[in-house]
Amino acid sequence: MLTKPELSVLIPAKNEAENLPALLEEIRLALAGENFEVIVVDDGSTDSTAAQLLALKRDGYAQLRILSQDRSLGQSTSIYHAAQAAQGTWLATLDGDGQNDPADIPGMLAIVRTADASQNLKLIAGHRVNRRDTASKRWASRFANRLRSYLLKDNTPDTGCGLKLIEREAFLRLPYFDHMHRFIPALIQRHQGGMRVHPVNHRPRSAGVSKYGNLDRALVGILDLFGVWWLIRRTRFNASPRELEI
């Protein structure tokens, strides 16, 4: 890349060796003509994820950057590390399992490029309108979304969707904590950032299994939810001082 990329695609991946080659090729095709980079964070994988990524880079995937964590630190930490390393003005986050469709990214970019400055747009949040998950996973997600929406009033139907487009500068201003990725819409709005919800495609997982159980996710999510609720109630970003002139 001769110039600084406008877009950084961030992918946390744990044991996704079977899914990453196809996903990365889809990203390259979807973003043909764009100036972009892809940062994959190998989140302590015990399969051949790292070897697959290195092979793709050797084969000429010039936009690919690889970050490796010796042990699994989770999605939020992986995304945060990738955001710190990213060069793009905008960050597109994708899950490493291939269920998010890279073909949706250009449409999300078009929204921010045509938005009026007065909207202060910082986030395009994906909404999986045709979700392809197990019944138990969909039930857990509906329960979590209803509880979160009731407490946080974040106007987001699907905060768990891995596909989001976020201004990098705005993201790095957010408070970091484990599992923060589930609360990005609420946190962006806490900082008075504008947000749009965009319907996106969702696909069945073609290989491998989910790395996080529904019960684990629900229990941790409820604890975090009350922490974010407390944080938002203590926020005073909706008012600013006036500079007085003589």
Secondary structure, DSSP 8 states (H G I E B T S, - for coil): --S--SEEEEEEESS-TTTHHHHHHHHHHHTTTS-EEEEEEEES-SSSHHHHHHHHHHTT-TTEEEEEESS---HHHHHHHHHHH---SEEEE--TTS-B-GGGHHHHHHHHHHS-GGG-EEEEEEEETT--S-HHHHHHHHHHHHHHHHHH----S-TT-S-EEEEHHHHHHS---TTGGGGHHHHHHHTT-EEEEEEE-B----SS--SS-HHHHHHHHHHHHHHHHHHHHT--TT--------
